Amino acid sequence: MNKKQLAILSIGNILHKDEGIALYASKYLESNYSFSPSVDIIHGLDKGMSLLNIFMEYEEIIVLDVVGTEDIPGSMYQFPMATFRGFSTDEDDDERGVLGCLNLIEAKENTLPKVSLLAIIPDTIGATIGLSDSLLKPFEAYVLMIVKSIEDKGFTSKVNSKKQTLENVIASFTH
């Protein structure tokens, strides 16, 4: 089976404030940038078998997510798969999450895609939609980190002439 080259996979929950930043970033990227060759941008609102299928379809995947570490909210990290697989939690041990999918693929002796994690530290995880002020400020830098990561893999990027605002992107998830 010929695998597709690269996907951006955002993980998060817009109903829990800052946990939605990866989804907002991927939608913002999709609305404001184009890449050559093309890059698939997947808004991973769901988990389980659909995530497993995504990991089986691509040679390389960049996962966007938040990580809860002791650091200043808005701090950004780039982790290779070997590093972030060590972040396992009880939730990841089942087949529904990213790490669970990778473990299942490996257990079935299938070839794992090359996976990296571009993460940002959240400030507020609450039952509201939007982003806290401490994540609004570094949002553009987070997007640029994603773009640079894509370009580092040999892709070219182009900013679309008509830019969508972050506010409009967040609003698009509530309609």
C-alpha positions in Angstrom: 0.0 0.0 0.0 1.4 3.4 -1.0 1.2 5.7 2.0 0.5 9.4 1.8 3.5 11.6 2.6 2.5 14.0 5.5 -0.4 14.8 7.7 -0.9 17.4 10.4 -3.2 15.8 13.1 -4.7 18.1 15.7 -5.9 16.6 19.0 -8.0 18.4 21.5 -11.4 19.4 22.9 -12.8 22.9 22.1 -15.2 22.5 25.0 -12.3 22.6 27.5 -10.9 26.1 26.8 -7.1 25.8 26.0 -7.4 22.1 25.1 -8.8 23.3 21.8 -5.7 25.2 20.7 -4.4 22.4 18.4 -7.7 22.3 16.6 -7.8 26.0 16.2 -4.1 26.0 15.0 -4.8 23.3 12.4 -8.0 25.1 11.1 -6.1 28.4 11.0 -3.3 26.7 9.1 -5.8 25.1 6.7 -7.5 28.5 6.2 -4.4 30.7 5.8 -1.6 28.5 4.2 -1.1 26.3 1.3 1.8 23.8 0.9 3.6 22.2 -1.9 3.4 19.3 -2.2 0.1 19.2 -0.4 -0.2 18.4 3.2 -3.3 16.8 4.7 -4.6 18.6 7.7 -6.8 16.5 9.9 -8.8 17.9 12.8 -8.8 14.9 15.1 -12.0 15.6 17.0 -12.7 11.9 17.4 -10.5 9.0 18.6 -10.4 5.3 18.2 -10.3 3.4 14.9 -10.4 6.6 12.8 -7.2 7.7 14.5 -5.7 4.2 13.9 -6.5 4.4 10.2 -4.8 7.8 10.0 -1.6 6.4 11.5 -1.7 3.6 8.9 -2.2 5.9 5.9 0.8 8.2 6.3 4.6 8.0 6.2 4.9 10.9 8.6 2.5 12.7 11.0 2.9 15.8 13.0 0.6 15.7 16.0 -0.6 19.0 17.5 -1.7 18.9 21.1 -1.3 20.4 24.6 0.9 18.8 27.2 0.6 19.3 30.9 4.1 19.9 32.3 5.4 22.3 34.9 6.1 25.3 32.6 4.8 28.7 31.7 1.5 28.5 29.8 2.2 29.2 26.1 5.6 27.5 26.2 6.1 25.4 23.1 7.8 22.1 22.5 8.7 19.8 19.7 9.2 16.2 20.6 10.2 13.2 18.5 8.1 10.1 18.8 10.7 8.3 21.0 10.4 11.1 23.6 6.6 11.7 23.7 5.9 7.9 23.8 7.4 8.2 27.3 4.5 10.5 28.3 2.1 7.6 28.5 -0.9 8.0 30.8 -3.6 5.5 31.8 -5.9 7.1 29.1 -3.3 6.5 26.5 -3.0 2.8 27.3 -6.3 2.0 25.6 -6.6 2.1 21.8 -8.5 5.4 21.7 -5.5 7.8 22.0 -2.5 8.6 19.9 -0.1 6.5 22.0 -2.6 3.7 22.2 -2.8 3.6 18.4 1.0 3.6 18.0 1.2 0.8 20.5 -1.4 -1.2 18.6 0.3 -0.7 15.3 3.6 -1.8 16.7 2.0 -4.8 18.4 0.6 -6.0 15.1 4.1 -5.7 13.7 3.1 -3.0 11.2 5.5 -0.2 10.2 5.0 2.9 12.4 4.9 6.2 10.7 7.5 8.8 11.7 5.6 10.9 14.3 6.5 14.1 16.1 4.5 16.2 18.6 4.3 20.0 18.5 2.9 20.9 21.9 2.0 24.0 23.8 1.4 24.3 27.5 -2.2 25.2 28.4 -3.3 27.7 31.0 -7.0 27.1 31.6 -8.7 23.8 31.2 -12.4 24.6 31.9 -15.8 24.1 30.4 -15.7 27.1 28.1 -14.8 27.7 24.4 -12.0 29.9 23.3 -8.4 30.5 24.5 -7.0 32.1 27.7 -5.0 35.3 27.3 -1.8 33.5 27.9 -2.4 31.3 24.8 -3.8 34.1 22.6 -0.4 35.9 22.7 1.8 32.9 21.5 -0.8 31.5 19.1 0.8 33.0 15.9 4.2 31.7 17.1 2.7 28.2 17.6 1.4 28.3 14.0 4.8 29.5 12.7 6.5 26.7 14.6 4.2 24.2 12.7 4.9 25.9 9.4 8.6 25.8 10.0 8.4 22.1 10.9 6.6 21.4 7.6 9.1 23.4 5.7 12.0 21.6 7.4 10.6 18.4 5.8 11.1 19.9 2.3 7.7 21.4 1.7 7.1 25.0 0.6 4.5 27.2 2.2 2.5 30.1 0.9 0.4 32.5 2.9 -3.0 32.9 1.4 -3.9 36.4 0.3 -7.1 36.5 2.2 -6.3 35.6 5.8 -8.8 34.2 8.3 -8.6 35.6 11.8 -8.2 33.5 14.9 -11.5 34.8 16.2 -13.3 33.6 13.0 -11.6 30.2 13.3 -12.8 29.8 16.9 -16.3 30.9 15.9 -16.3 28.3 13.1 -16.2 25.5 15.6 -19.3 26.8 17.4 -21.6 27.0 14.3 
